[in-house]
Amino acid sequence: MARTTPLAPMAAWEEIESTPQDWDALGAEAALRMHSHLHLIRAFEEAVLQVNQDGLVHGPAHSSIGQEGGAVGAIAALRATDQISGSHRGHHQFLAKTLRYVDPPTHDPRRDELPATVRTVLRRSLAEIMGLSEGYCKGRGGSMHLRWAEAGALGTNAIVGGGVPFANGVAWARKRRGTGDVVFTFFGDGAVNIGSVPESMNLAALWDLPICFFIENNGFAVSTTLQEESRETRLSSRGLAYGIPSLRVDGMDPLAVKLAAERATAIMRAGQGPVIIEAILYRFMHHGGGTVGSAFGYRSKQDEEAWRKRDPLLLMAREMTARGWLTAEDDVRLQTMARDAMREVVEYLTEPEGNRRKIRSHLWPDPKFRDAGLRGDLSEFAGARYEEQATFRGAMSETKFIDVVSRVMHRRMETDERIFCLGEDIHRLRGGTNGATRGLAERFPDRIIGTPISELGFSGLAGGVAMEGTYRPVVELMYPDFSLVAADQLFNQIAKARHMFGGDTPMPLVLRTKCALGSGYGSQHSMDPAGLYAQWPGWRIVAPSTPFDYVGLMNSALRCQDPVLVIEHVDLYGATGLGPDSDFDYYIPFGRARIARAGTAMTVLTYLAMTPLAVEAAEKTGIDAEIIDLRSLDRAGLDWETIGASIRKTNNVVVLEQGPLTVSYGALLADEVHRRFFDWLDQPVRRIHGGEAAPAVSKVLERAAFVGLPEIMEGLAATVADQGGLKWAAQ
């Protein structure tokens, strides 16, 4: 019979309850402040439900009524410089943090009027939920995206679990800065099962990040019960898998939550890494709006009534009254003052219209604000020294492409201590899988960070670091296909953050990845990412084809306040070209293409490894093609001045890309050329591209899937033939 040995988890798992002695120790002043904020949040949520019922909220309104105790209790344990992030049901989290930031500790709500700063928070928060220009995100975020960085509110998030990796990144930055600050990231029971959360927990534990994963376990993901979500319904147990100390607490008891949060902050501030808190609580309403869950049949009226008797407001009032800190009249005054404040806010934002109310028209955002802040204005490039190879006065020599990749990063890390790199295997193998980080781990051992295989987790962490603003992450995705693993963080979060949160939030992040078409790695490692990333306008995209251009474009990427995708290509790594010997401090501006070969017969628009092949094809066919190396590929970065001048000269356009027809950058480019230059074209834009399917592993099938020199030569010749046919027919 097998011998068995019981195993113990690395970390503690405990349940915390408040005692009468804890209530005595809390004190009247702290209890009164917590109770006042509970009333303000409850009145706010009631006002949200009312304006929503009146048709004045365009979009969802996820009420937190019943759950306020968890947020108020947890945030009562934090200091002003600590940070929080929240979920789609995040009004209470946002308000609990911002109210503590603006409400003076000396304010006594039993006697004093509500401070103007508090009224402003209530007004701007409701304005945001109603989509108005006075909102914290200028109306763009609505109910699910509330951010006020000054108060430590990093932003609530509409994607379940979507904000957790960003919170990890802020915790990473605060730890590196040595501020002693901690981060609380709030999410629900439904989020525990989504990939971003366990990936973030693992990274936080691995790197001892000062972050608390606060699970608001309200028993339902919309209408799906907890028992249908997880066999182990004590969700704090998840921490044991990662060696994270975990606490379970009654979320309807604000003091018990505060005690748990104090225990968590002590662990985190001592440098002992992350903590999980699971708060058991209940939302009184359905997932959205003001209807109760029993109306939809997934909860019983008896359960709802039982939970309402455990309302955190009732508990606070009872315990405070028992200790002589609050009278019934005081409690009524707090409730009345909060409701009156919200009535005034609603009256400020709306006006009567018959028997209803409507939003005051001057409070709507100007439609011209639609695209403002989609990306930065590049003012950070003031004073930058721009260079082109043709006019560069520094010493140059034949240089292998892959060598300048590591050399320019070495130079930037040497001159800018904010820059760090993270990705899989970048600290090993003498510079990662291709040598792109060669020598960097030895020179900057604490800034070349190897990661577990967790693209979703570490990409999002980098986004949080970038948003925090102190450091500049450079993320390596070993293959661009892995972008699809990290898609939520790359496209829903990083790409949208600046615009979504009002247009004022920089996102200085560089993402490096390589095209591996032709390397035999098959359909899941061979993507050209340009077409995918170009659909998300928050991203800037550069694709250098020469060593000289790589240096200038990488320098620009590292200076930019927007996220920048830097695409490399395995076929270029071993190629040589002129590159700088010692001057690695110049820039190439975004939005400036390079004429790789002048010509008059046609304009060939291409990028990356196709640029030298297009030049070679033109030379071998004798076709006088003008080859334009686009270099910048995002919509804002296309150099229409250079492209337009060439088209007006040649009257013919070829869009050349190596990859498949699907997820194609060329389709976007050809469409735009037709729209802009239709009157100058003698024939439709020709596209040269690979097949419909992604490349297979078989050498023969792979070669059939992508474009090489023969296909380019054939395409250029066909363009000339078609042009001649058109002219002949016209005669």
N, C-alpha and C positions, 0 to 999 in steps of 0.2 A: 504494500500500500504506500502511496506517495506520501512523503513527509511535507507538511505545510507549515509555513511560518507567517504569522500575522504581520502585515505591513502597516506602518503608521504614516500618515501624510506629513509633508515637510512643514506645513503651516497650521496654525490654530484655526478652529471653526467654532464660533461661540454665538450664543443668543444673549442679547442685552435687554434688560427690563429696568424701568425706573422704579424707584422706591420712594416712600414718603420722605425719607431723609434727603434724597436727591431733590425733591421739590422744595424742601426747606432751604437747601443750599443754593438753589437757583437764584433766589432773591426777587424782590418785588420789581425792581427796575428792569432786569433782563426779561422777566416774565411778561411785564406790561408791554415791552417793545415787541416781543414775539406775538402777543395776543393782538396788538394793534395792527401788525402787518397781516396776520391771518384775516382780520376783518376787512382790511383794504383789498386783499387779494380776492376774498369771497365777493365783495361788492363789485369789484372789477369784472369778475367772471359772470356775475349776474347781469351786469350791463352789457357784456359781450353777447350773451344769449338773447338779450332783449333786442339789441340792434340787429342781430342775426335774424331773429324772428320777423323783424320789420323789413327785412330784405336789404339791409344797409351794409352787409358783409358779403363781398364778392369772393366766394371761395369757402373753404372749410372754417369751422370754429370749434376747435378741440378743447372743450372745457376741462379744467382741472378741479372742479368742485368736488370736495371730499379728499383730495390728495394734497391739499396745501400744507398739512402738518409735516410731511416729509421734507419738502423744500425749505420751509421756514426753520424747522429744527436743524437740518444739516447746515444751512447757510449761517445760522446763528453761531456756529462754531468757527466760522472763517473770518479772516481779516480782509481789509479792503483790497489788498494787492493779490489775494488768492483769486483764482479764475474758475469759472464754471462754463460748461456747455450743456445744452439741453436737447430734448427731442421735439417731435412734432406737437406733442402735448406739453408745451413748455412755458405757458404764460406765468404759472406760479413760480417756476424756477427763475425766470428772468426778473419778475417783480420782487421776489424775495432778495435777490442780489442787489438790484438797483435801489430798492427802498432802504436797505441797510447802508448803502453808499451815501444817500442824500438826506436821510432822516437823522437829525442831530440826536445823539444819545440823551441830551438834556431835555428833549421834547417830551412833555407829559400829556398824552392824549386825553386824559381825564379832565384837564383844565384848559390846555392850550389849543389854539386853532391849528388846523393842519398846515404845515409849512408849505410855502410856495414851491419849494423844490420837489416835494412829494406830489403836489398837484401837477407839476410839469411832467413828472414820470408817468402818472396815470394818463394824462392827456396824450402825450407822444406815443405811449404804448397802444392806446385804443386807436389813435390815428393810423398807426402802422397796420393794425389788424383790419382797418377799414380801407386800406390802400391809399392813404392820403399823404401829401407831401411833407407834413409835419412829423411823420413817423420816423423812427430811428433809422430805418432803411429807406426813407423817402417814399414809402408806399410800395416798394418792390417786393418786400418780404412777406407782408401779410401776417396771418396768424402763426405761421410755422417758421418764420425766419426773423427772430428778434435778436439784435446785436447792439451792444453799447460797450465798446472796448474799454473806455475810460473807467467804467464801473466794474470791470472784470467779467462782463457777460460776453463770452466769445461768440455766441450765436446759437440759436436753436435750429433744428434741422428736420426737414420733411422726410428724409430717407431714414427708415428704421435702422438704427445703429450707425447712420452715416456720419455723425459728428464725433464718434468715439475716436477714430484714428487721429483727427485733428487735435483733439484734447490731449492725446498721447504726445503729439509733437510739441504742444505748448509746455507740457510737463518736462519733456526732454530739454527744451530751451531754458526753462526756469532752473532746472537742476544744474545745467552747465554754467549758467550765470551765477549760481550760488546764492540766490535770493532767499532761499528758505520757503518760497511760496509753494502752495499745493494747488492741484486742479481737481475739481469734482466734475465728472461727466455723468449726466443723468440719462437713463434710458429705461424702457419698459421691459416686461417679461418677454414680449415677443421678440425683442432685439437680441436676447441672449443667444438665440440659435442662428443668427446671421453671421457670415464669415468675418466681417470687420471687427466684431466684438472679441471672439476668441483669439484672433490674430493679434489684436491690440493688447489683450491681457498677457499673452505670451511675451511680446516685446517689452511691455512694461515691467514684467517680472524679471526678464533677462537682463534689463538695463537698470533695474532698481529706480524706476521713475516715480516721482511723488504724485501719483494720481489715484483717486478713489473712483472705482466703478460703482456707481450708485444705481441699483436696480429698483425701480418702482414696480413692484410686483402687485398689480391690481387684479390679477386672476384671469384677464381676458385680453386677447389680441383681436380687437374689434369684437367679434362674437365667439371666437374660438377659445375654448376653455384651456386653462393651464394644463389640465390632465391630458388634453389632446396635443399639447405642444411638447411635453417632456415627461419621461417616465419618473425622473427624480424632480419633484415639484419644489423642493427646497433649492432655489436657484443659486444661492450663495455657495452651494457645494461645488460649483464650477471652479471656484478659486483653488480648491485642493489640487486640481490637475496641474496647476501652474506654480504651486508653492506660494500662493498669495493668501495672507491672513484674511479671514472672512467673518463678517458679523451679520447676524440676523436680528431684526428689530421690528417692533410694532410701529408701523408708519402712521398710525392714527394718533400716536402719542408723541407730540413734538419734542418733549423733553427726552424721551428715550432715544429718539433720533439724534438729538443734540449730543447726548452722551456717547452714542456710537460714533458720531462724526468727530468728537473730541479724541476718542480713542484712535480713530483712523489718522487724524492730523498729527497726533503725537508720533505714531509710527513713521509717517511719511517725512515729517520734519527732522526726524532722527536719521534720515538717510537709509531707512530699511525697506524702501520700495513701496509698491502699490498695496491697496486694501480694497476689498469688496464689501459693500454694505447692501444687504437686501432688506428693503422696507416693505412690509406687508400692509397694503392699503387698498382703497376702493374708490373708483370714480363713481360718483352718484348718477351721472348722466350716461347716455349712450356714447359711443365713440365720437360722434360729432353732433352738434346742435343741442337743443334743450329737452329732448325726449329721453325718458328713462329706458334702460335696457330691457326691462320686462315687457315693454310695449312691442319688442321684436321677438320675444319668446325665448331668449337665451338666458335670461335670469328670472328669478321668481320675485314677486312683490315682498314676500316674507324676508328673503335675503336682503333686499334693498332696505327694508325697514330696520332690520337688525343692524346693518352697517350705519345707517343714519343716526342711530342711537349712540354710535361711537364717533360721531363728528368731532374732529380735533378742536373746533371752536367750543363745543360743549365741555370737553375735557379740560381745556385751559381755564375756562370760566369757573368750573367747579373747583379745581384745585386752587386757583387764586382766591376765590371767595372764601374757601375754607381757611385760608391763612390771613384773611383780612387785607389782602392786597387789592381787592376789587369788590365793588358793590354791584348789585343788579342794575342800579341806575348808571353806574360807570359803564357797564357792559352795553347798555342800550345807547349811551352817548357815543361809544366807539363805533357801534354799528351804524347809528344814524349819521355820524360825521362821514363815515366812509361812503355810505349810499348817497348822501348829499353831494359829496365831492364828485362822484361818478355821474350824478344827474347833471351837475354843472358842466362836466366834460362833454356829455352827450349834447347838451344845449349849445355848447361852443362849436361842436363839429357839425351840427345839423340845424335845420330850421323847419318850422311848420309848413306843411303843404296839404291843405284840407284837413282831413282827419288823421293824416300820417305825418311823418317827418322825412325830409330829404337831406342829403349831404350838401353843405354850403359849397357852391360851385367853385369859389376861389381857392378852396383847399385841395382840389384835385391836382395831381402833378400835370405839368405842361406836357402834351404829347411829344413835343420836341425833345423831351428828356429821355425818350425811349432808349436810345443807344448810348447815352452819356455814361462814361465810366465803364464801358464794356472792356476797355483796356486802358492802360496809362497813356499819358501824352508824350512820353519819352523825354521829358524835361531833365531827367537824370543824366542825359547825355551832353548837357551843356559843358563845353570845354573839352570834349573828347577829341582825340587826335585820330582823324580818319585817314586811311591809306588804301591805295590800290597797288597791286603788284607792279603795274607799268610805271608808276611814279615813285615807288618806295626807294628811299636813298640808303637804307641800311644794308648791311652785308647779307647776301643770300647765297645759298648753295643747294645742290640737289639733296633733298631730304625725303626719307620714307614717311609716308602719311601717318602711320601709326605712331611714329616717334614724336611728331608735333602734338598729338593728342595728349600724351602725358607731359610733354615739356611745357605747354601753355598752362596746363592745370597746375603744375609745379610752381610756375611763376606767379599765378594768381593766388595760390594758397600761401605763398611766401610773402606776398604783399597785402593780403587781406585775410586776417585771422577769423573772419566770420564764415568763410567758406569751408564746408565739409562735404564728404562724399559718402554715400551709402548704397549698398546693393549686394547682390549675391556673389561671393567669391572675389570681390574686388581687392581684398586684403591678402589674398593668397595667389599662388600660381604665377608669381613674378609679374603681377600686374593684371590679374583677372584672366578671363578666358582668351583675350586677344592682346594683352599687353598694354591696354589703354591707361592703366593706373600704375605702370611700372615705376618702381622707386618711391612712390608716394607713401606707402605704408611705413617704410623705413624712415622717411623724413618727417612724416606727420602721423605718428602711430595712433594718436587719439582722435584723428579727423578723417581717417579712412576706415569706415565702419562696415564690416561684413555683417550681413543679415541672414536670418533664417529664410527659407523659401516661403515668403509671405508678401507677395507684391501688393495686395490690397492693404495690408497693415503698414508696411514701410513707406509706400507711396503717400498714403494719407497722413502718416506721421510727418513726412517731409512737408506736406501742405500746411499742417499745423505750425511747424517750425517757421515756415515762410510767413504765415499770417502773423505770428507773434512778433516778427520784425527784427530780431536781434541777429539771427544767423541766416546764411544763404545756402540751402541744401542743393547738392548735385546728386540726382538719383540716376543710377544705371539700371535699366531693364535689359537683362541679358539678350532678350529677343523682343522685338516690338509686338509680336503676337501676345505676349504676356500682358500687354495693355488691356486686353479683354478680361483678364483675371482681375485687374485693378480698376476696371472701368468706372465704377461708381465714384471712386476717389479722384480719378483723373478727369472725368468729364462732368459728373454731377456736382462735384465739390470744388476741386482746384480751378477748373475752367470757369465756373459760374460765380465763384465767391465774390470777386470784386464787384461785379454788376449786381448780384443778388442782394448784397448787403449795403447797397446805396451808391456804389461807385467809388468809394474812398479807401478801400482796403487793398493795399499792395499785396502781390503774391510773387515775391522774387524767388523763383524756383527754376532750376534747369533739369531737364530730363534728357539723358543721353540714351540712345539705343541704336542698333545697327540692322541694316537689311542684310539678310543672309541668302538671298536668291542665288541659286547655283551652287550652294555648298553641300547639298545632299541632306538637308535637315527636314525635308518634308513639309507638309501643308500647315503644320502648327508652329513652325519656326522660321518662316520665310516671308512674312508680311512686309510690304512697304507701308509704313504707317501714315504717310502724308495724307491720303484720302480720308482716313478715319479722323485724324486730328483736325483737319481743315473744316470739319463740320462743327467744331466747337470754337466759336470766335474768341473765347478767352485766351486761347493758346496762340503764341507766336511760334512760327516754324522756320528753321533754317536748315539748309542741306548743302554743306560745302563740298566742292569737288576737287579742290587743290589744297596742298599743305598751307600755302599762304592764306587762302580764304578761311581755312579752319581756324587759324589763330585769331584773325580779326573778328570772325563771327562768334567764336566761343567767348572772346572778351566782351563782345556786346551782349551776349546771352547772360553773362555773369554780372553785368552792370544793370540789366533791365529790371524793372519793378513788376513785370508780368511773368507768368510762367512761359518758358521757352523750351520747345522740343528741338533738340539737336540730333539730326539724323545722320548716321554714318553708314558706310557700306563695306562689307568684307572685301569686295574686289578692289577697293581703294586703299585698304590698310597696307598692302605690300607694294603699292605703286609709289613711284617717286615723282617729285616735282620741286620747283623752287620754293624754299621756305626760309624764314629768317634764321640767321645764325645765333643772334643774341638779343635782338629787339623783339620782345614778345608783348609790347605794351600798346600796340595800335589797335584801332577798331575798324570794322567794316559796318556801315550803317544798315539797319533793317530797311528793306524797301528799295534796295539798289541792286539791280541785276547786272550781270557782266556779259559783255559780248565776247564769247569765246572764239568766234570766227566771224569775220565780216563777209557779207555776201548780198546778192541782189535777187536771186531766183525765188527764194522762199524764206520764211522765218520759222526756225525750229525752236520751240520752247521746251526746255528740258531741265534736268537737275541731277545732282549726285553722280553716280557712276555712268549714267547715260551721256553726260556731257562730253567726255573724251571719246566715247564711241561714236557720237554724232559727228564730231569733228573728223574722225577717221573715216567714217562712211562718206562724208562730203568729199574728202580728198580722193578716196578710192573711186568714187563714181564720177568725179569731175563736175559734180553739180555745185553751182555757186550759191550754196545755202548759207544763210546767216544763222549762226548757232547762239542762242541766248541761254546762258546759265542763270536760271531764275534766282538761285541762292535763298531768297525769302519766299516762302510758299503760302503763308496764311493770307487771308483776304486783304487784311490791312497792309501786308508787306509786299504785295505784288507791284512791281515797278512798271506801271502802265505807261509812263512817259517813254521809257526805253522800248517797251513792247510796241507801243503805238507808232513811234518813229520808224521802227523796222517794218511794221505791217504796211504803213503808207508808202514805203519804198518797194516792198516785194509783192504786195497784194495776195500773198499766199501764206497760210499758216499750217504747220505741222506740230501737233502736241505729242511729245515722245515720253513714254514712261516704260519702265521695265516690267512692272508687275501685271497681274491679271486685270481683266475688264471689271471685276467686282471690287467694291470698296476703292474705287479709282479716283485718284486726284485729277487725272486728265479730263474726266467728264465735267468736273466743276470748272476747270480752266477753259475747256472748249466752249462751254455754254457762255461763259463771261466774255470770251473773245467775240463770239457771234453777236452778242448784245451790244458790245461797245463799238465794233468795227465792221459791222455788216456791209456798209456802203463801200468799204475799201477792199472787200474780198472778191477775187475773181472766181472762187469756187469755195465750197464748204470747207471748214477746218478738217483736216485729215488727222486721225488719231492712230498712232502706232503703239500697240500695247500687247500684253500677253493674252493667254487664253482665258476662258471663263473660270476654269477650275484653278484652285491653288496648286502649287507645285507638288508633285509626288516625289517619293524617295528614289525610285528608279531613275538612273541617270538619263535614259532616253526620254522618259515621260517628263522628267523635270525640265530638260532642255526644251521640250516642246511647249512648255507652259509659260516661258518668259522670253523677253526680247533680247536678242544679241545683235552682233554686227550684221549678219545676213538679213535679218528682218528690217533693220534700219535702212540698209542700202536699198532693199526692195521697196520700202515705203517712200523713200525720197524719189526713187525713179518713177513710182506710180503717180506721185504728185505732179511731177513734170509732165508725164504722159497725159494725165487728166486735164491739165491746164492747156496743153496743146490741142486736145480733142475739143475742148470748149471753144477755143479760139477758131479752130477749123470750122466747127459747126456754125459759128456766128458769121463766117464769111459766106 
